[in-house]
């Protein structure tokens, strides 16, 4: 599963009040994965060593000049190229200290940007859409530059990519609400123009991101309504004749992000790999409408893979180089390492066991002075979400009622999930606040599962709301073993008196009542499976006293060792899904008294079930015999040495041993029967032909 | 159609011999297979895996390895000899003693000029392959311990040899041993046991693959002599290896009966570095897999359980076609049973003896589906042991039950059976021209014996009481060299049809002792044929399951045959995977042709309509379960009866009762030695 690791600050942002932009004009990759060139929107180009969070050099243009294009690094010549004052191209090396002494050339038309990517030559894109290679431009700086775009058309975004054989400059333009994509090939030069499909009127793409895979250029763009589209352009698409009409560009909807209230203002989507998209400035689906989140979405499974709250204003800028996201927010410019392993369904659902590994693999986070000093300051923003719901309990309950009574269940699932997790987190933070009935209602919708609101079960345990616990255990298919075990611990150590007060689901109580009622009947008849076993075993040994002891013990076994309600809760535990190797370590945390009690209870249930008379009743939810047996085995596995050393448990263990023996005997008897049945089968199937026979056959 | 009395016979204790070695020739698409008794079989993979030729075994010959050099076949065995075979006369051409003790392995370089054999005394001996023979060239450096396996590098400059506990790499030009690769012994108790490198393969990228008795398949760097990877695939021995022609896949056979496939793949799709990855496991054998061949599309395996299994690789063949079906060859594709129709006597041919049985009798009648009380059980009249060390290659019993003939590759014997076939005496005076034969056949009136000999010729001998007289030799006009594997004489004694493995069918006029005609050559080998007693039409069935009827009088295909070809046979018929091994006729109804393969016999009624391709081909068992009116609706010219399985012979006696000889596979399996012990769950 994709993960965002702890980020660190590359630099602070100049405190400019109410400025719409971050003050950063561009971030470009430098020589290796640890260096970036940051161009700010005024006069300054800075080279950073990312892991050290340290600027290595800084170049500034003279006062009165401004940088109008982000500086790029040309790895071939190890030079930096930037544009100042729209027309002046500046080229310098790392040792040049003063920028104004370095090479500069003035060109005849306004430059939009200079692009350079590893493996390609620097390319100059002019405001009017013309493209020149830097080298050829510098050979005659004053050469005339043609106008490609129509007068009202303006470039909104541009990039440059290099494929195996060709270099492309890609830019998008806007003209009266229409958006166009231009694909400029270099060597040989050719230009293709595509028309982007219109989204809802008035919406223009917030951000673009382009990637090249499998001989196709993929353009990813985000609209303010949260739709992320992908358009694919073949690298080898036939070159249309000059002046041809703009081709329509087919698009496919990759994601439809939740927008919260209103449209997105400043947001950006960046493709990370074929299955993952990083989005900034879009609300987290389960954290209200605050838009200050950085999220990684899986486009294959439409799942949210990781999310991080970014403190402060989001400027809708996002860059990604070498598994690091660069994002200006608030007053800081942060670097957030991420990891996108190959996506699989298992990882998309969060079921793959690699969380541990990832944590250990996470890059060593460098403590940032900012967080060290202003930690307290950072915290309040985290709880900003919970501040919003401060309504009293009654009102909440009424609202929930209202929500659930709505007939359109279209997006109930997400809202129920959001609501439940909000309520749970609020209840956890605020000891005075708890809305049991609302939560029960929410759980009853069956839209919830443990992964949606992981705090719910623990909250219920904390508030001793065992009814809610029971419901969660019943309805959540994905309760982790550790939580199951925590529930078990609470249930088993709960006093019967307390348990009796608990209101529980009636069906399960009926079942347990029936089971215990059976107990009395069996007791009257004085017959039990265990008894019979004892007798035969002990007679063989010839121990009369042992027999008496056992009878006493077995009489005691006939009594349910726990109260009715406690038994009902334990039954719920027995029926949850689990994986034994995950459960086993947590089971070891149980105290030995608890284990003995639970074992006794299991033994009791087992005995009941072994009676023919009491099969698990149809229709009622009840643990199956196998579940009981499995739990017994697990408990014994987890606590075997302790149990063996405890003298009080000896009888119990002996009894259990006898069960096993009886089971083994039963199975072996079955085996015998199976053998004879098979023989019967064989006899019926074919008559023995022998070595020779004379038969009559008829052919039709 | 009516009722038949069936003699159902299961006392033919035929036991195939274990498969010991295999060699596949991509050039000719032929698989040579050696069995434990020394017999060799040649299968034509391009012709429905038909068993084209069988070279009978020999007592002293224990073939351990086989090798094709172009079209020539060589074998080497534990008797220390290298043998080249004459595939036209189905006998060894010559043998050369290597003087190195038992030979474990043989290999030819890719140029086909040098044979290398690995001997018990630790030498690899090189023999030069000459046009007519092979000549000892030299020894490579002698090692301590036997050479169990060897493999040439495709360039012909290096030889890798598997030994006890190690692998040696030799420079083929200088004969020096250049590398010594030590193979780990098994863990635990087997630590003290030497590990045997059972099989080895040298790939063109200088990778060496070895398989050994510790259950490992190991991949070595042959240039540096370093181990690259070990795959532990079984607890027992890995006995055989085979690499595909393009070296992208290899298979290893184990003592557990599994065949494990490895493929040379990159771990992810776009990566270039490839690795040998274990991909598939096939379990088609109950016992040791001793021999393997990796053809382009299939894995061919054989071993102790005597079955030859052709397992197509489903990524190489089209799904749900004939090629994608697994094939098991358990029985020879020719008849080992001869039935004297008039006398009711059966002759069973074993490699080392012949058995003569008289059928039992019963009186009374029974209902269809029931069995009759046996009044007199079958009797074994004679068991005749062969003389000499060569195994019996063919035998025949005259229809009257009075003559018995068999042949080995070196001798021919004829016996006279008297007093109801109880007493036997050898006919000592035989014409000189009666040489060892490939196939024998008596005329219907038991007056003549036909014996096929070299170059597709047939010797005709008149059988008379004191002395047999040579009548002449039938020869096809032009130079046919392939052996005749089918002989069929017509009921009236006028015609004799022969078929050879070049797919040629010749018909001779026995009155003139001359070639009468040649049936147009069809692309697939004839597997059975017979001449109709009244119409003199020759019915030929081919390995691709096609049936032809040829009129000997008109010298053309009959009307029915043309109709059959025009309409085409039913796809279910064509998909059967065992060849028809016997054709006979119903004397009561001239329209009936009775054909038989391993799993069914079929009475083809020429008077009924042929089964339509789009309809279901109902067999008798399903027809029986249908109500009466539906039966008529679904009935067609092919009456297929699957009541009897693993049929070795179906014959119609003169009294109109059928003789069915079954050899259930289960009976063979029960006679095999115990397989290696495998831990089964809960035992």
Interface residues (C-beta under 8 A of the other chain):
Chain A: X689 X690 X691 X692 X693 X694 X695 X696 X697 X698 X699 X700
Chain B: X1 X2 X3 X4 X5 X6 X7 X8 X9 X10 X11 X360 X362 X365 X366 X367 X368 X369 X370 X371 X372 X374 X377 X378 X603 X620 X623 X624 X631 X635 X639 X641 X643 X658
